[in-house]
Amino acid sequence: MTDSDEVRPFPRRFVGRGVLVTGGGSGLGLACAKRLVAEGAIVTLCGRDEARLKEAAVLLGQGVHTARCDVTDEDSVAEAVEAARGNAGRLDHAVVNAGSGGAGPVLTTDKRNWDAVIATNLTGSMLTIKHAGRAIAESDGGSIVAISSIAGILSHRFMVAYNASKAGLEMLVRTAADEMGVINVRVNAVRPGIVPTDATDVLMKIESVKQDYLDKMPLSRIGTGEDVASATAFLLSDESAWITGEILNVDGGHHLRGGPNIDGVLALGTSREFIASAGLHQGETV
């Protein structure tokens, strides 16, 4: 084994710093929390599933706390932020990760489903940035990173609510960054491509869809939670001290090409078949 082959420890960029991670019990939130704990952070995981949060805390070990939180409820968000600040004695950073999916094309999307996705992904993110930003400012400044998605810039058919929520999240990040720089709070986002999680499981199970994603990536491999966590840790850290309002693509270059072909994934058939099933004809306006 050469020196270059040796496993090197992570830098210790967050020793003693308080970090709140929403949606931290699984998926990308858990991956980010794992990296931050390894770098010395005092992490508070928050989410709606207490059992899942406790399992994650046991997995991550010392320096991890939990707080039940529904990000669509402002009082709940405020309480989670205060819990995170109390656990570390200060709040320096937040990872705004809580989100939900929800499938459906524009022509048949139920308003209740639309409202639920927007409430979690967009309103919940705003509430988290609002309250975490205040607490971070009171700790002499720090940084916030939101988890967006490639679906925020590349159309993913039959995912209208999710697409719109992530596009809105990115403008929220830019606006917050513009406003909060004066109080020494940086706000950025990462924009992951396809990464295996519970939310993307339905896409990964269909080989043709998975291959289409790969074909649209200059770096043709599926991403990992560690890829996203590394980028998130960089944007949270002092190494990015002169970066704010940035949306960092972490997608193997997928954003350089086009959105994926997911025909058939959602039991809707192809776009042509869906239009026919809705009693419409291509070219017809409604």
Sequence and secondary structure as in RCSB ss.txt:
>XXXX:A:sequence
MTDSDEVRPFPRRFVGRGVLVTGGGSGLGLACAKRLVAEGAIVTLCGRDEARLKEAAVLLGQGVHTARCDVTDED
SVAEAVEAARGNAGRLDHAVVNAGSGGAGPVLTTDKRNWDAVIATNLTGSMLTIKHAGRAIAESDGGSIVAISSI
AGILSHRFMVAYNASKAGLEMLVRTAADEMGVINVRVNAVRPGIVPTDATDVLMKIESVKQDYLDKMPLSRIGTG
EDVASATAFLLSDESAWITGEILNVDGGHHLRGGPNIDGVLALGTSREFIASAGLHQGETV
>XXXX:A:secstr
  GGGS      TTTT EEEEETTTSHHHHHHHHHHHHTT EEEEEES HHHHHHHHHHH TTEEEEE  TTSHH
HHHHHHHHHHHHHSS  EEEE       B TTT  HHHHHHHHIIIIIHHHHHHHHHHHHHHHTT EEEEEE  G
GGTS  TTBHHHHHHHHHHHHHHHHHHHHHGGGTEEEEEEEE    STTTHHHHTSHHHHHHHHHT SS S   H
HHHHHHHHHHHSGGGTT  S EEEESTTGGGS     TTTTS   HHHHHHHTT  TT   
